[in-house]
Amino acid sequence: VARAYAVGGDVAMAMTTTRGCAMNKKHVFAVRDRHATLGKAQIRPSAVQKKKEVGKTVARAYAVGEGRGSVRASQDNPALAPMLYPDGPQGNPVDIPTYLVENRIIFIGGKIDDTLAAKVVASILALQSLDPEKDIKIYLNSPAGQFYHVMAILDFMSMCPCDIATVGFGAVMGAPSLILMSGTKGKRYAMKNSRVVLQKPQAGLQGSADECNIQAREANRNMQVAWEIMTRCTGLDLEAVQAEMDRDNFLNPEEAVKMGVIDAVIE
């Protein structure tokens, strides 16, 4: 492990220790007039470069500027987000999430909670302010979602002046299916091996009898809202919607097209 400490304006102290060897003594580098003195030898700062490798960490010391030294450590890290170079290898790198948002693509993956809903709403607001006429594309792969947070996304989708295309892939189950069917008519899609599952809004009751009654009324209200959204998006009458959502209803893309949940299948 190599460590360097900058002391004052023109003096740097570097201490190097190595495993399996006796600890070296401290060396003081006096840097003056763009030269460095180490013991009795004089060398230029640009030649002061030490390299020690322990595991995957490499520390390098460079002479920088008017005789001042610095140490830069670099380590291979596979957890870093992959980078794209849309302008060629000489251009600026862009991480994948930023690249997708720049191309007006929003991904919804996993259960929709308050954090994910806030990110989606923020993305919609930002994209509509950048260009209120270009389409926004939402890709969905969500096994569940809290009803109120799904409603928050739907509210901002309905007020957005942009057309919003929705694409379902994997599984779109329960409340997130309302987002899929709420896209702009003619721009609602699903991948050929995806599944769309229609469900009643889920609810749990606890507390006193009066509190359970209050929560039951709220659950019934949420169910009515879900029915109204599906009636508006699919063109089915209320009785047909109630029958389709009475129990878990697994649809393949072709069945979803016939029901009016989506408009086309992406092969």
Buried (B, 14 or more C-beta within 10 A) or exposed (E): EBEBEEEEEBBBBBBBEEEEEEEEEEEEBEBEEEEBEEEEEEEEBEEBEEEBEEEEEBBBBBBEEEBBBEBEEEEEEEEEEEEBEEEEEEEEEBEEEEBBBEEBBBBBEEBBEEEBBEEBBEBBEEBBEEEEEEBBBBBBBBBBBBBEBBBBBBEBBEEBEBBBBBBBBBBBBBBBBBBBBBBBEEBBBBBEEBBBBBBBBEEEEEEEEEEEEEBEEEBEEBBEBBBEBBBEBBEBEEEBBBEBBEEEBEBBBEBBBEBBBBBEBEE
